[in-house]
Amino acid sequence: MATQPNNVFHLPGIKMPELTHQKIQELKATAKGKLITGTAITAFPALVKSMEAALQDQLAQYDRIRQNNGDSAQRKMLVLEMLDDHLYLEFAYHIMFIKWREQQISKAS
């Protein structure tokens, strides 16, 4: 099993949104959330890895824009996209844990 993300995504001064129970319910109702919840437990390591890689790519893109004194509106949009994607990554870890726990319970029965 993979562990919780740590420092996959870090921008000084940016507060990460929290994955609350209410936010989990909201994410479950989205198309991306339904895709995540419908993913088989065996596919989660690859899913999480691709989500982390996408965030790393976005972070590299942000750094390039910042270093080139790029458009601040473009940077803000990218930050908002990264925050959203990071929340979905945390959501994927949450769903993966729930599926793993359900699998363990059914094995114990």
Sequence and secondary structure as in RCSB ss.txt:
>XXXX:A:sequence
MATQPNNVFHLPGIKMPELTHQKIQELKATAKGKLITGTAITAFPALVKSMEAALQDQLAQYDRIRQNNGDSAQR
KMLVLEMLDDHLYLEFAYHIMFIKWREQQISKAS
>XXXX:A:secstr
      SSS  TT       HHHHHHHHTSHHHHHHHTS GGGHHHHHHHHHHHHHHHHHHHHHHHHTT  HHHH
HHHHHHHHHHHHHHHHHHHHHHHHHHHHHHHHH 
